[in-house]
Amino acid sequence: MSGLLHLPGQALSLLEIAIGAGVGLLIGLTGLGGGLVLTPLLILGAGFSPSIAVGTSLVFSCLTKFGGSFHFIRRNLVDFAIVQDLSLGGLPGVAAGAFVVRYLGVRRPESMDSVLLRAIGLALIFAALILLVRMLPERHRPGIVDRELRLHPALRRAAVVASGFVVGIFVSVTSIGAGAALMPVMVLCYRAEIGTMVGSNIFAGAVLAAVAALPHAGLGHISWTSVALLLTGSLPALWAASHLHGRIPSRISEGILAAALLGMGLRIYVF
């Protein structure tokens, strides 16, 4: 496969399993870490080209999020009205992003990786800044971060649909955005328990990832062997993380994640 580091096959397989384990651990501890962490790790760590990294990450995110969604659905922690609002904007956004991917992949393949690389870098920096703002002490944190916006229902829905459209574009082009960008929108626009928001976020993200993966599959941007290896590492790590939940302060894991995202975003965008 083009775009991979020149590592022996066994070493590369072990590296992909290790990356899957690290991502699974982060997902279990923070609720984030699908495309947000996996895509840059595949580029910087395993040497994937940006297009292969995005396509592979989307399939991985789709499978893990659909799997995780069943747990939330069984506990009635998925609000399908919220999922519908997010999808009304998100799916057209994914379609718009798919057009960009298809156009670059077919008409301008020589520029596709450079465009994706810049977009991924910007998405990582943006996500890191969102996490850092949410981690500020309450007295220093903008009040809007923790407060539901009191909007007319029609205006609130329009804001959610518009936000979903923008996020859908980012998900389709970069595989990044569903978890980190949709959660703040949900906090601002809905009055719901955190478990319901997390469950609805995961299910909506799975739907967007599934649709966004289609154009990448058509262009041959998915390494199915790597998907299997990543899942081999991530599933046991997710199980282990479920037993660590609550024992590690969330600020520690989220702080590590924010610093890593910012560093990777700057590394990808600037260099």
C-alpha positions, -999 to +999 in steps of 0.1 A: +000+000+000+014+034-009+020+059+019+031+034+046+064+034+064+090+009+052+086-014+082+087-052+082+051-066+079+051-080+114+064-048+130+038-027+111+010-051+122+021-048+159+023-010+155-012-009+142-025-031+170-007-008+195-023+023+179-057+006+181-051-001+218-041+034+226-071+049+208-095+024+224-081+033+259-087+070+251-122+064+238-131+045+270-116+071+293-128+104+276-155+095+251-133+110+224-105+096+203-119+080+171-108+099+141-096+127+164-066+106+175-065+077+151-061+097+119-030+117+130-015+086+146-018+067+113-002+095+094+026+104+119+031+070+135+024+044+109+032+065+078-002+063+061-009+088+034-036+113+045-063+098+022-057+062+034-056+074+070-089+092+067-107+063+049-094+037+073-102+058+103-138+064+092-145+027+089-129+021+123-150+049+139-182+036+123-177+001+136-166+011+171-193+037+175-221+015+163-209-012+187-208+013+215-243+027+206-260-006+214-250-002+251-266+032+252-297+022+233-304-007+256-302+018+285-325+043+267-297+069+266-300+077+229-324+106+221-334+100+185-349+135+182-314+149+189-299+124+164-324+135+138-316+172+142-279+165+139-284+142+109-305+168+091-275+190+088-248+164+092-258+141+062-259+170+037-226+182+051-211+147+046-224+148+010-208+181+004-175+168+019-178+137-002-180+158-033-148+175-024-131+142-017-144+127-050-134+158-070-099+158-056-095+121-058-106+119-095-098+153-110-068+164-088-053+134-071-019+151-069-032+178-046-056+156-025-031+147+002-019+182+008-054+195+011-064+167+035-032+173+055-040+210+061-076+202+069-067+176+094-042+199+111-067+227+114-094+202+128-070+189+154-060+224+166-097+234+168-106+203+188-077+208+212-088+244+218-124+233+226-111+207+251-088+233+267-116+258+271-138+231+287-109+223+312-106+259+325-116+265+361-153+274+364-145+310+374-124+315+343-145+295+319-168+314+296-203+310+310-217+300+276-197+267+278-218+254+306-251+271+299-280+259+277-288+286+251-324+297+256-334+300+219-368+297+202-372+260+193-371+267+156-340+289+159-323+263+181-330+236+156-317+257+128-285+263+148-281+226+154-287+217+117-262+244+106-236+231+130-242+196+119-236+206+083-202+221+090-192+191+112-204+167+084-180+184+060-151+180+084-160+144+091-162+135+054-129+152+045-108+146+076-126+118+096-124+143+126-151+163+142-181+142+153-173+137+189-153+168+198-174+194+178-209+180+182-207+176+220-203+214+227-232+221+203-254+196+222-245+211+256-254+245+244-287+236+227-302+208+247-312+202+283-304+165+287-284+142+310-248+138+301-253+101+295-280+109+269-259+134+252-229+110+250-251+082+237-268+104+211-234+118+201-219+084+196-249+071+175-250+103+154-213+100+149-216+064+137-242+074+111-221+102+098-189+080+097-207+052+078-220+076+051-187+095+049-167+062+044-186+054+011-167+078-012-134+068+004-142+032-002-150+039-039-116+056-043-098+027-026-088+047+004-095+020+030-070-006+043-093-034+055-064-053+070-055-023+091-091-019+102-090-055+115-056-050+133-068-017+149-100-034+162-078-062+176-060-037+197-089-014+205-116-038+217-096-052+247-085-017+256-121-004+256-130-032+280-101-023+302-109+014+301-145+006+313-130-008+345-107+023+350-136+048+345-139+069+376-105+059+390-085+083+369-095+120+372-111+131+339-090+163+339-058+142+336-069+121+306-085+151+289-054+173+295-032+146+280-055+143+250-057+181+245-019+185+246-015+156+222-040+169+198-025+204+198+010+190+192-001+167+164-022+194+148+007+219+148+031+192+135+007+182+106-003+218+097+030+237+100+054+210+088 
